[in-house]
Amino acid sequence: MDVERLRELAGVFAIDVCAVPDNHPRVVLMLDDDVAQEWSDEGVVRRLFPPRGKDPKPLDVTPAWVKDRLADAKWVAQTRERLNSLGWFTKCLKARSPRFV
């Protein structure tokens, strides 16, 4: 298990890593609904991994990109849910280059 990747994702998602046993590849996670609801909309947008174009190369997070994402309330709400989703967390943990789009 990539412990560094696990730490990185725990800093992005509203999920706490409670334990990572040394002797087998299991992890104890806890969803934190309150934390996800406390994030501002801009905080949700900025928690994402860098945006990506059609190729896997990361794009710059520009003020225009943030403003564009903030204008789509449905996308922000969906992203907030994903940042508090065990399914999305594990999907990103397994993926080589995570994307939320």
C-alpha positions as CSV (number, residue, x, y, z in Angstrom):
1,M,0.0,0.0,0.0
2,D,1.3,3.5,-0.9
3,V,1.1,5.2,2.5
4,E,2.2,8.6,1.0
5,R,-0.6,8.4,-1.5
6,L,-3.0,7.6,1.3
7,R,-1.8,10.6,3.3
8,E,-2.1,12.9,0.2
9,L,-5.7,11.8,-0.3
10,A,-6.6,12.1,3.3
11,G,-5.6,15.8,3.1
12,V,-8.0,16.3,0.2
13,F,-11.0,14.3,1.2
14,A,-13.2,14.6,4.3
15,I,-12.0,11.2,5.4
16,D,-9.7,10.5,8.4
17,V,-7.2,7.7,8.2
18,C,-7.5,6.1,11.7
19,A,-5.1,3.2,11.4
20,V,-2.7,1.6,8.9
21,P,-1.6,-1.7,10.3
22,D,2.0,-2.7,9.4
23,N,1.3,-6.4,8.9
24,H,-1.4,-6.4,6.2
25,P,-2.8,-4.2,3.5
26,R,-5.8,-2.9,5.3
27,V,-6.7,0.6,6.5
28,V,-9.3,2.0,8.9
29,L,-11.1,5.1,7.5
30,M,-13.7,7.4,9.0
31,L,-16.0,9.7,6.9
32,D,-16.4,13.2,8.3
33,D,-19.6,14.7,7.0
34,D,-19.3,17.8,9.2
35,V,-15.9,18.8,7.8
36,A,-17.2,18.5,4.2
37,Q,-20.2,20.7,4.9
38,E,-18.0,23.4,6.6
39,W,-15.8,23.9,3.5
40,S,-16.6,26.9,1.4
41,D,-17.5,26.4,-2.2
42,E,-14.1,27.8,-3.2
43,G,-12.5,25.5,-0.7
44,V,-14.2,22.5,-2.4
45,V,-12.9,23.6,-5.8
46,R,-9.4,24.2,-4.6
47,R,-9.2,20.8,-2.8
48,L,-9.3,19.0,-6.1
49,F,-6.3,17.6,-7.9
50,P,-5.1,19.9,-10.6
51,P,-7.5,20.2,-13.5
52,R,-6.6,18.2,-16.6
53,G,-7.3,18.7,-20.3
54,K,-7.8,16.0,-22.8
55,D,-4.4,14.6,-22.1
56,P,-3.3,13.6,-18.6
57,K,-1.0,16.6,-18.2
58,P,-2.2,18.9,-15.3
59,L,-3.4,22.4,-16.1
60,D,-2.7,25.5,-14.1
61,V,-5.3,26.4,-11.5
62,T,-6.0,29.9,-12.6
63,P,-8.5,32.4,-11.1
64,A,-10.6,32.0,-14.3
65,W,-10.7,28.2,-13.8
66,V,-11.8,28.6,-10.2
67,K,-14.4,31.2,-11.2
68,D,-15.8,28.9,-13.9
69,R,-16.1,25.9,-11.5
70,L,-17.8,28.1,-8.8
71,A,-20.4,29.3,-11.4
72,D,-21.6,25.7,-11.6
73,A,-23.4,25.1,-8.3
74,K,-24.5,21.6,-9.3
75,W,-20.8,20.6,-10.0
76,V,-19.7,22.1,-6.7
77,A,-22.4,20.2,-4.7
78,Q,-21.5,16.9,-6.5
79,T,-17.8,17.5,-5.9
80,R,-18.4,18.1,-2.2
81,E,-20.3,14.8,-2.0
82,R,-17.4,13.0,-3.8
83,L,-14.9,14.5,-1.4
84,N,-16.8,12.8,1.4
85,S,-17.3,9.5,-0.4
86,L,-15.5,6.3,0.5
87,G,-16.0,5.0,-3.1
88,W,-14.3,8.1,-4.7
89,F,-11.5,7.9,-2.1
90,T,-10.7,4.3,-3.0
91,K,-11.1,5.0,-6.7
92,C,-8.5,7.8,-6.4
93,L,-6.3,5.6,-4.2
94,K,-6.2,3.0,-6.9
95,A,-5.9,5.4,-9.9
96,R,-2.5,6.6,-11.2
97,S,-3.7,10.1,-12.1
98,P,-7.0,10.9,-10.4
99,R,-9.6,13.1,-12.0
100,F,-13.0,14.2,-10.7
101,V,-14.4,15.6,-13.9
